Amino acid sequence: ELPNLTRFKSTNVLQPAKCSLPWAEYLAIRRGKRRWEMALTVPCVLAGLAGGAAFFGSMELDATKPIMGIDPLLFFGGATLGCMGAGYLVGPIIGSALWRATHRRTMALIEARDREFHQHIVRNRVDPRAQSATNPVPDFYGEKIGSLHQYRQWLRDQARYKRKSQWPEEQL
């Protein structure tokens, strides 16, 4: 005879609904993360410009001595633009780190959905070998997907691209 196991049931077991993140909510979170990354890009680019201009603008400049065969003014201007480019690259990294710091409680759920979302993207995206200069692959990594509507549109774009690459129009 089996023992009565109903008295051993735990009330602390999480419900399946609380252990998963709904797709609409996940995509909204993903859209918010992308906005954080882009929002921090602008100040980082401006900081790169200000820092580069301050550093290279304060350097002694002799127009008769080229730097690596380039006029010093052009070299320092290019280096300042390089600092802006570094700010453009660092901005999303800082934005992502700040976003992660503010969403620590739900990171396990978000990362689980990220893995599942990535599997959906890989399964449904088109083969990039068929692309050309006039027919580029639409959003190969699904980076711009931020809602269910955008995901469905991404699926339609992928299907349209697949049809277009398999059945090219007749050339006159």
C-alpha positions as CSV (number, residue, x, y, z in Angstrom):
1,E,0.0,0.0,0.0
2,L,1.4,3.4,-1.0
3,P,1.7,6.1,1.6
4,N,-0.4,9.2,1.5
5,L,1.9,11.7,-0.3
6,T,-0.5,14.6,-0.2
7,R,0.7,15.8,3.2
8,F,4.3,16.2,1.8
9,K,3.3,18.6,-0.9
10,S,5.2,21.9,-0.6
11,T,3.3,25.2,-0.9
12,N,6.6,26.9,-2.0
13,V,6.7,25.3,-5.4
14,L,6.6,28.1,-8.0
15,Q,3.8,27.9,-10.5
16,P,4.8,27.4,-14.2
17,A,3.3,30.8,-15.1
18,K,5.7,32.5,-12.7
19,C,8.7,30.6,-13.9
20,S,8.4,31.8,-17.5
21,L,8.2,35.2,-19.1
22,P,5.3,35.8,-21.6
23,W,6.6,36.6,-25.1
24,A,5.0,40.0,-25.2
25,E,6.6,41.0,-22.0
26,Y,9.9,39.6,-23.0
27,L,9.9,41.5,-26.3
28,A,9.0,44.7,-24.4
29,I,11.9,44.1,-22.1
30,R,14.1,43.5,-25.1
31,R,12.9,46.7,-26.7
32,G,13.7,48.6,-23.5
33,K,17.2,47.2,-23.4
34,R,17.8,48.3,-26.9
35,R,16.6,51.8,-26.0
36,W,19.0,51.9,-23.0
37,E,21.9,51.0,-25.3
38,M,21.0,53.6,-27.9
39,A,20.3,56.3,-25.3
40,L,23.8,55.8,-23.8
41,T,25.5,55.9,-27.2
42,V,24.8,59.6,-27.7
43,P,26.5,60.8,-24.4
44,C,29.4,58.5,-25.0
45,V,29.9,59.8,-28.6
46,L,29.8,63.4,-27.2
47,A,32.2,62.5,-24.4
48,G,34.5,60.9,-27.0
49,L,34.4,64.1,-29.1
50,A,35.0,66.3,-26.0
51,G,37.8,64.2,-24.7
52,G,39.5,63.9,-28.1
53,A,39.1,67.6,-28.8
54,A,40.5,68.5,-25.3
55,F,43.4,66.1,-25.6
56,F,44.5,66.7,-29.2
57,G,43.6,70.4,-29.1
58,S,46.0,70.9,-26.2
59,M,48.9,69.3,-27.9
60,E,51.7,71.4,-29.4
61,L,51.3,71.5,-33.2
62,D,54.1,72.2,-35.7
63,A,52.8,72.5,-39.2
64,T,56.3,71.8,-40.7
65,K,56.6,68.4,-39.1
66,P,54.1,65.9,-40.5
67,I,53.0,63.0,-38.3
68,M,53.4,59.7,-40.2
69,G,53.4,61.7,-43.4
70,I,50.1,63.5,-42.7
71,D,49.5,67.1,-41.8
72,P,49.3,67.4,-38.0
73,L,45.9,69.2,-38.1
74,L,44.4,66.4,-40.3
75,F,46.0,63.7,-38.1
76,F,44.6,65.2,-34.8
77,G,41.2,65.8,-36.5
78,G,41.2,62.1,-37.5
79,A,42.3,61.0,-34.0
80,T,39.4,63.1,-32.5
81,L,37.0,61.3,-34.9
82,G,38.5,58.1,-33.7
83,C,37.6,59.0,-30.1
84,M,34.0,59.6,-31.2
85,G,34.0,56.2,-32.9
86,A,35.3,54.6,-29.6
87,G,32.4,56.4,-27.8
88,Y,30.0,54.9,-30.3
89,L,31.3,51.4,-29.6
90,V,31.4,51.8,-25.8
91,G,28.0,53.4,-25.5
92,P,25.9,50.2,-26.0
93,I,28.3,48.2,-23.8
94,I,27.7,50.7,-20.9
95,G,24.0,50.8,-21.6
96,S,23.7,47.0,-21.6
97,A,25.7,46.8,-18.3
98,L,23.5,49.5,-16.6
99,W,20.3,47.8,-17.9
100,R,21.5,44.4,-16.5
101,A,22.2,46.0,-13.2
102,T,18.7,47.3,-13.0
103,H,17.1,44.0,-14.1
104,R,19.0,41.6,-11.8
105,R,15.9,39.9,-10.4
106,T,14.6,38.7,-13.7
107,M,17.8,38.0,-15.5
108,A,17.4,34.2,-15.3
109,L,14.0,34.4,-16.9
110,I,15.2,36.9,-19.5
111,E,18.3,34.8,-20.4
112,A,16.1,31.7,-20.7
113,R,13.8,33.5,-23.1
114,D,16.9,34.9,-24.9
115,R,18.1,31.4,-25.7
116,E,14.7,30.4,-26.8
117,F,14.3,33.5,-29.0
118,H,17.7,32.9,-30.5
119,Q,16.6,29.4,-31.5
120,H,13.5,30.8,-33.1
121,I,15.6,33.3,-35.1
122,V,18.1,30.7,-36.2
123,R,15.4,28.3,-37.3
124,N,13.4,31.0,-39.3
125,R,16.1,33.2,-40.8
126,V,17.1,32.9,-44.4
127,D,20.4,31.6,-45.8
128,P,22.7,34.6,-46.2
129,R,24.6,33.1,-49.1
130,A,21.9,34.1,-51.5
131,Q,22.2,37.8,-50.7
132,S,23.5,40.4,-53.2
133,A,24.1,44.1,-53.3
134,T,20.6,44.7,-54.6
135,N,19.0,42.0,-52.3
136,P,20.5,42.2,-48.8
137,V,19.3,39.9,-46.0
138,P,16.6,41.7,-43.8
139,D,17.7,41.9,-40.2
140,F,19.6,38.6,-40.1
141,Y,20.0,38.6,-36.2
142,G,16.5,39.9,-35.4
143,E,18.0,42.8,-33.5
144,K,15.1,45.2,-34.3
145,I,12.4,42.9,-33.0
146,G,10.7,44.6,-30.1
147,S,7.1,43.3,-30.2
148,L,5.0,40.4,-31.5
149,H,3.9,42.5,-34.4
150,Q,7.5,43.2,-35.3
151,Y,8.4,39.5,-35.0
152,R,5.5,38.5,-37.3
153,Q,6.7,41.2,-39.8
154,W,10.2,39.8,-39.5
155,L,8.9,36.4,-40.3
156,R,7.1,37.8,-43.4
157,D,10.2,39.6,-44.5
158,Q,12.2,36.4,-44.2
159,A,9.7,34.5,-46.2
160,R,9.6,37.2,-48.9
161,Y,13.4,37.2,-49.1
162,K,13.4,33.4,-49.4
163,R,10.9,33.5,-52.2
164,K,12.7,36.3,-53.9
165,S,16.1,34.5,-53.7
166,Q,14.7,31.1,-54.9
167,W,12.5,32.5,-57.7
168,P,14.2,35.6,-59.1
169,E,12.3,37.7,-61.5
170,E,12.8,37.2,-65.2
171,Q,15.3,39.6,-66.6
172,L,14.4,41.4,-69.8
